[in-house]
């Protein structure tokens, strides 16, 4: 499955948001 650069960056941002939620609890 190939992702465009935009899709990759938005996925990366979402991942970072999730990590923040987990670690800042």
Backbone as XML, in Angstrom:
<?xml version="1.0"?>
<chain id="A" units="angstrom">
  <residue number="1" name="UNK">
    <atom name="N" x="0.850" y="-1.198" z="0.000"/>
    <atom name="CA" x="0.000" y="0.000" z="0.000"/>
    <atom name="C" x="0.883" y="1.245" z="0.000"/>
  </residue>
  <residue number="2" name="UNK">
    <atom name="N" x="0.695" y="2.079" z="-1.001"/>
    <atom name="CA" x="1.527" y="3.275" z="-1.112"/>
    <atom name="C" x="0.754" y="4.500" z="-0.672"/>
  </residue>
  <residue number="3" name="UNK">
    <atom name="N" x="1.376" y="5.336" z="0.127"/>
    <atom name="CA" x="0.740" y="6.561" z="0.604"/>
    <atom name="C" x="1.426" y="7.767" z="-0.023"/>
  </residue>
  <residue number="4" name="UNK">
    <atom name="N" x="0.633" y="8.780" z="-0.309"/>
    <atom name="CA" x="1.230" y="10.021" z="-0.781"/>
    <atom name="C" x="1.913" y="10.730" z="0.387"/>
  </residue>
  <residue number="5" name="UNK">
    <atom name="N" x="2.746" y="11.700" z="0.079"/>
    <atom name="CA" x="3.467" y="12.412" z="1.136"/>
    <atom name="C" x="2.489" y="13.069" z="2.101"/>
  </residue>
  <residue number="6" name="UNK">
    <atom name="N" x="1.393" y="13.618" z="1.566"/>
    <atom name="CA" x="0.406" y="14.275" z="2.431"/>
    <atom name="C" x="-0.224" y="13.273" z="3.377"/>
  </residue>
  <residue number="7" name="UNK">
    <atom name="N" x="-0.595" y="12.112" z="2.864"/>
    <atom name="CA" x="-1.206" y="11.083" z="3.711"/>
    <atom name="C" x="-0.217" y="10.620" z="4.774"/>
  </residue>
  <residue number="8" name="UNK">
    <atom name="N" x="1.037" y="10.443" z="4.383"/>
    <atom name="CA" x="2.048" y="10.017" z="5.352"/>
    <atom name="C" x="2.198" y="11.042" z="6.462"/>
  </residue>
  <residue number="9" name="UNK">
    <atom name="N" x="2.261" y="12.329" z="6.108"/>
    <atom name="CA" x="2.471" y="13.348" z="7.132"/>
    <atom name="C" x="1.272" y="13.445" z="8.063"/>
  </residue>
  <residue number="10" name="UNK">
    <atom name="N" x="0.054" y="13.309" z="7.521"/>
    <atom name="CA" x="-1.122" y="13.387" z="8.393"/>
    <atom name="C" x="-1.185" y="12.170" z="9.318"/>
  </residue>
  <residue number="11" name="UNK">
    <atom name="N" x="-0.794" y="11.006" z="8.811"/>
    <atom name="CA" x="-0.726" y="9.818" z="9.666"/>
    <atom name="C" x="0.295" y="10.026" z="10.781"/>
  </residue>
  <residue number="12" name="UNK">
    <atom name="N" x="1.433" y="10.598" z="10.435"/>
    <atom name="CA" x="2.492" y="10.831" z="11.412"/>
    <atom name="C" x="2.021" y="11.793" z="12.502"/>
  </residue>
  <residue number="13" name="UNK">
    <atom name="N" x="1.315" y="12.848" z="12.087"/>
    <atom name="CA" x="0.790" y="13.819" z="13.056"/>
    <atom name="C" x="-0.201" y="13.152" z="13.991"/>
  </residue>
  <residue number="14" name="UNK">
    <atom name="N" x="-1.070" y="12.325" z="13.432"/>
    <atom name="CA" x="-2.065" y="11.636" z="14.262"/>
    <atom name="C" x="-1.369" y="10.715" z="15.264"/>
  </residue>
  <residue number="15" name="UNK">
    <atom name="N" x="-0.330" y="10.031" z="14.808"/>
    <atom name="CA" x="0.428" y="9.144" z="15.687"/>
    <atom name="C" x="1.051" y="9.934" z="16.836"/>
  </residue>
  <residue number="16" name="UNK">
    <atom name="N" x="1.624" y="11.087" z="16.519"/>
    <atom name="CA" x="2.224" y="11.921" z="17.566"/>
    <atom name="C" x="1.174" y="12.374" z="18.565"/>
  </residue>
  <residue number="17" name="UNK">
    <atom name="N" x="-0.016" y="12.738" z="18.074"/>
    <atom name="CA" x="-1.099" y="13.137" z="18.977"/>
    <atom name="C" x="-1.458" y="11.999" z="19.922"/>
  </residue>
  <residue number="18" name="UNK">
    <atom name="N" x="-1.547" y="10.801" z="19.391"/>
    <atom name="CA" x="-1.879" y="9.647" z="20.228"/>
    <atom name="C" x="-0.803" y="9.411" z="21.281"/>
  </residue>
  <residue number="19" name="UNK">
    <atom name="N" x="0.455" y="9.510" z="20.875"/>
    <atom name="CA" x="1.542" y="9.307" z="21.830"/>
    <atom name="C" x="1.492" y="10.346" z="22.935"/>
  </residue>
  <residue number="20" name="UNK">
    <atom name="N" x="1.184" y="11.589" z="22.582"/>
    <atom name="CA" x="1.077" y="12.635" z="23.599"/>
    <atom name="C" x="-0.026" y="12.309" z="24.582"/>
  </residue>
  <residue number="21" name="UNK">
    <atom name="N" x="-1.178" y="11.886" z="24.077"/>
    <atom name="CA" x="-2.286" y="11.536" z="24.965"/>
    <atom name="C" x="-1.880" y="10.445" z="25.939"/>
  </residue>
  <residue number="22" name="UNK">
    <atom name="N" x="-1.174" y="9.450" z="25.437"/>
    <atom name="CA" x="-0.768" y="8.321" z="26.284"/>
    <atom name="C" x="0.236" y="8.770" z="27.345"/>
  </residue>
  <residue number="23" name="UNK">
    <atom name="N" x="1.244" y="9.540" z="26.932"/>
    <atom name="CA" x="2.334" y="9.863" z="27.856"/>
    <atom name="C" x="1.995" y="10.999" z="28.804"/>
  </residue>
  <residue number="24" name="UNK">
    <atom name="N" x="1.045" y="11.861" z="28.430"/>
    <atom name="CA" x="0.732" y="13.007" z="29.287"/>
    <atom name="C" x="-0.368" y="12.705" z="30.279"/>
  </residue>
  <residue number="25" name="UNK">
    <atom name="N" x="-0.909" y="11.497" z="30.252"/>
    <atom name="CA" x="-1.984" y="11.171" z="31.184"/>
    <atom name="C" x="-1.465" y="11.128" z="32.611"/>
  </residue>
</chain>
